[in-house]
C-alpha cells in the first residue's frame, strides 16, 4: 500500500490546500488587506518633487567647506525646504568659523536662508557677531555672506562695539581675504 510511509503523505498537503482554497482564501485576503485608508496618490512622487528636496528637520548641522577644508559650522534649531530650488530656510541659527586661517568668529540669528547652488547665506532678525579673542560685537538686522567670494555684507544699520570703540554705520562690507571693512551712510565712531 502506498500510505505506509508517512513521507508519502507529504505530497497530499499541497493538494489539500489547493482544493480547499475557496474556503480559506477570502478570510486570509481580508486579514492581510492594508488598514488605515491607503491612498496610492500620496505615495506617488511628482515630477519635480523628490524627497531629497522637500524636508523639515530639527537640530541641523551644516558644514561649509572650501578647497576641501572645513571653514564654517552652521547649526539650526529647525531647517526646511525653501520656496525656490536649492534653498534651505533656517530658524535659530548659530554659525562658527572652524577654519584655522582666521580668528574664531561666532554668529547668532533668529532666521536664515542658505542657497546651496550659489553658496550664499542670508541671516536676519537680531544678528549678532562676536569675535571672542578681541572682545568685539557686531549687531545688525540683516547679514549676507557670499562663500564663493568670501565677503560679508550688511545692507542695513550696523553697530560695532569693541574695547575703547563704538561704531554706528548705515551699511558694512567686509572682505575675509583682505580682512578689510568698508562702511558707508553716516558712519559715527566714538573712541
Secondary structure, DSSP 8 states (H G I E B T S, - for coil): -TTSSGGGGHHHHHHHHHHTHHHHHHHHHHHHS--S---HHHHS--TT--GGGS-EEEEEEEEEEETTEEEEEEEEEEEEE-SSTTEEEEEEEEEEE--SSS---EEEEEEEEEETTTTEEEEEEEEEEEETTTTEEEEEEEEEEETTTTEEEE-S-EEEEETTEEEEESEEEEETTTTEEEEESS-EEE-
